[in-house]
Amino acid sequence: MCRIGAIKSKEYVHPSVALRLMRSQQKGHDNSGFAM
């Protein structure tokens, strides 16, 4: 999951989006994270 965040950060994603992805993964909604 950390690797996914690193790849997304290279593509220049807003910090808020990164937080949403991390929060969604913590909640267990992996589908929403991959959808982004």
N, C-alpha and C positions, 0 to 999 in steps of 0.2 A: 504494500500500500504506500509505503514511503517512496518507492521508486516511481509510482504513478504520479505522486505529488511533485517529484523532481522534474519529470517529463513535462507536466503541465506548467510548471514555473518557467521552464525554458521557452515555452510558447507565449510567455507574458500573460499570465492570468491575474486578475485582480485579487488582492489578499482576501477579500470577502468571499470570493468564489472558492479559494483554497480552504478557508475555514469551513465553508458549507460542505465541501467534499469530505473533509476530515470528520466533521460532525455526523454526516450521513453514514460514513463507514463505521463510526463508533456505535451508532444506533443499530447498525446491521442492515441498512438499506444500501447494499453494494450496487444494486441495479441503477439507482439514481446517480451514483458516482460515475459509473462507466458510461451512462447516457450522456453526461456532460462532456 
